Amino acid sequence: MSNIGSYDERIKDFDWSIAEKELGYKQGDNINIGWYCSDRICEMGKADKLALIWEGLGGVEKRYTFNDVRVRSNTIAKYLQDLGIKDGDRVCLFMDKIPELYIGFLGVLKLGAIAQPLFSAFGDESLHVRLDNAETTAIITQRKHVSKVRKLLERAPYLKHIILVDHDGKKSLNDRETFFNMDEAEPVENFDVFPTKANSPSVLHYTSGTTGQPKGVKHVHYSLISQYLTAKWVLDIQEDDIYWCTADPGWVTGTSYGIIGAWSNGATQCVLDTGFSAESWYAFVEKNKVSMWYSAPTAIRSLMKAGNDVVKKYDLSSLRHLASVGEPLNAEAVIWSEKVLGLPFYDTFWQTETGSMMICNYPGMKVKPGSMGKPFPGITAAILDPDTFEEIKEPNKPGLIAFRPGWPAMMRMYWRNEETYNKKFVNGWYLSGDRSTFDADGYWWFVGRDDDVINTGGHLVSPFEVESALLEHEAVAESAVVAKPDEVNMEVVKAFVTLKPGFEAGEELELQIMNFIRKKLSPLAMPQEIEYMETLPKTRSGKIMRRMLHAKEWGLEIGDTSTLED
Ligand code: 6R9
């Protein structure tokens, strides 16, 4: 029997108090995600249950019980407290998918500080704009990433502490650097968890928009209510499951479901901190007897590409339920997994801003391959006319995906950017920035994004950020960045540039520019192709018309060009 039972029954008189009751929370109580994900599970008699099975390069393994997670997150919280870090301070977690990232996240929350996870492949520029916006007090990182932090010390006076989790302290550190060894530090059995309330800030995730700098999406501790229940009902996490969420906690899926949803449900989860290969992924499922798997379309397409023979080499019979998020999950991928893995991937749609799943396929509900499913119980979703913002009630008419605010995990603000935040709301609706239709059976079908943001392998990249970084290269005069179709990643970054006099277009320069962006921003943001142009198409007011370049890449009609310069 699945946790949700019947979707049709659940939506009838749904109330979020279902989750509040299960978690033993009453309005006005303290609520702290760090406590709920560790101490509470121990109090429920699961102190010795495995919480984390971690595997790194070369097959190195580490295991932690819920009591280990409880004590180690206390230890981290106390360490940060002793440094003078306090509630409300932003603490950045800038690490690979190592145990310190998962457990440190809870430690930061137990202190009442705000966890700011950032993708460890970010270069110094990507890192700097995000730390700058948040005026981050401390960053927890690894030796391999600290050089990127050191590069920006002068520009980051607010950053008082740089904490290395894998440093022996023998070599000299600069005066802002300290080291902390999670497994060897004196264990702190009891820590006074900060009395955070429903509206106390918890997590700050950065997400990219078309224009302007990345936005810091502020979440609160009450988000737990919907993260807990969606993990339980949609991912169907049950007592004996071994759960694997492949997302990196640098992105929202990796925290909402790779930490909070999983551990608040007392689930044993495993983490593979190595790069992708079909063989190593299947081997990991087999070895750990993974039963519930939450992944992304790009990974699934890569598995498809690796072929069906590889699958036969492994015993994947432990798999019980599969789900996906991050980008459109094509019907072929669902059909393939059903045929080859014996189970379909259940698509889920949501965003950094929504904090928890919004439109999903549920265990027990018929899957229509290619559809995102139906709104989660308690979520009021609508499709709005893009011009009038009126609700479209007839099926199969595309429009803007909108939600009525009020679910627990909804973002509460864009950090220091109220103006952009306010623009996300019209007539009492939160506008997601995506388009969809629904059919006569109430199933939702993704149509596309409503902006120029590039979704590459499930990661959002702002064309603006890449364009700005390109302009810092000595050879680049002007730049325009769009998505280009890609078989596996769906979209990849493509750049159009004009060169300054004296620079020669060619492959050598192309590689040099690519590398420049990879280092400055990240491998995700690196253009996979650079096309040299004499001029870029511009409007009469001088704005680059990305739309035309995009249409060219996708073989689409160019559309209205009346505002084109010449
Ligand atoms: C959780 C996460 C959000 C954007 C979203 C949309 C795209 C996510 C999708 C999907 C089609 C799905 N997206 N899930 N598109 N089908 N099932 O991914 O958050 O990084 O903020 O991305 O991703 O465009 O608006 P985030």
Residues whose N, C-alpha, C, O or C-beta is under 5 A from the ligand:
A	BS01	6R9	T207 T253 V325 G326 E327 P328 L329 D347 T348 F349 W350 Q351 T352 E353 S432 D434 F446 R449 G458 L460
